Amino acid sequence: MIEFLTDAFSELQQQLFELLVQPLVFALGGGNLLEDAFSATGILLVGMLQIAVMLLVIRSLERWRPVEPLADKAAVRVDVIYTLIHRLGLFKLLMFFSIDPLWDGLSGAARMAGVPSMQLDALWPGVSDIPWVSFFLYLLVFDLVNYWLHRGQHAWNWWWALHALHHSQRQMTMWSDNRNHLLDDMLRDAAFVVLARLIGVEPGQFVALVAVSQLLESLQHANVRVWFGPLFERVLVSPRYHRLHHSIGIGHESEGRGTLGGHNFAVLFPIWDIIFGTANFELRWDSTGVRDQLPDEGGRDYGRGFWAQQWLGLGRLFGRR
């Protein structure tokens, strides 16, 4: 089954590349970038498939059992822009021209210096021969690192100044996952690129890891009154579990009003919250947002449009907003 899906995807990627991307690259005089363009075609195709699943499956769930009616559709439309930028590869293009060359240079220097490379799934004999086991192993490692990065976003004032944009959405939907400051995303993506190279994740496998994570995160942010029951709620992060992370005062505060912290930082697997004492399994559906947005708490402006949100994020970072 996995081989069939892989072959079907490769065929679609080849057709899309030959019909659309390759002629465009030649027209722009980028014949020396064909290999990179082919890889970008794969990212574009993955993003298109993700959006199709979101519209066909997750959007149907939101219509079936919403947590709340959408009173501010304009705010949701801005989230759609964030999703298209990330899922269709525009953000990856930014990374390609800015961060990736740096890591390529560092990786090359490490190899020249004789620094050995690591293949995580080779530490256990036979694991690399079973694709789904190898994939899950890498997914688990990525999720653990993601948990601690997420804790950092909520623990350090400078990082929270950027990450607060993600929490400022008062109308959470399946589009809200990618509502992040671009600098925040660059920091996290850089960390995962380094991690992937350190533990030997293949490029194709890296794309698959990101795609699976993103789809699950879209479901977690969905405006849907769904939880996975007392047992499976502790196995996989549900929309209810993650909504509590976005709840005003609970998701971004701990040890008293205004103190950075929170609960339910796990991105895919709640086991990390359980192990490190940050899990909250209360069955509740609170309003989402950041406390200082409320009129009686100062009414801080996080911006209505994409560029306003990015500018205000930098202002918070440098103490001007």
Helices and strands as residue ranges (DSSP letters): H 2-16, I 17-21, H 22-27, G 31-33, H 34-53, I 54-58, H 59-64, H 73-87, H 90-98, H 100-112, G 120-122, G 127-129, H 131-155, H 157-167, G 176-178, H 182-199, H 203-221, H 229-232, H 239-245, H 271-276, G 291-293, G 295-297, H 306-317
